[in-house]
Amino acid sequence: MFFKKVIIEIDGGIHALQIEYDQIREAILMEMGYKIIRFKNEDVLNNWKKLRKI
């Protein structure tokens, strides 16, 4: 069985306050082999039907 290392991040209002932290965290996770997919909070709330096709 094959498992992919995928992390789904939903960026809300607080994201703007912690951009540097998120960049460092993302770099570490990518080094560990994770793929990070980011969505904006507004898109999840307003366009979830479109996003679920991704």
Residue pairs with C-beta under 8 A, 6 or more apart in sequence:
4 35
5 32
5 33
5 34
5 35
6 34
6 35
6 36
6 37
7 29
7 34
7 35
7 36
7 37
8 36
8 37
8 39
9 22
9 36
9 37
9 38
9 39
10 38
10 39
10 40
10 41
10 44
11 38
11 39
11 40
11 41
12 41
13 41
15 22
26 36
29 36
30 36
37 54
39 51
43 50
43 51
44 51
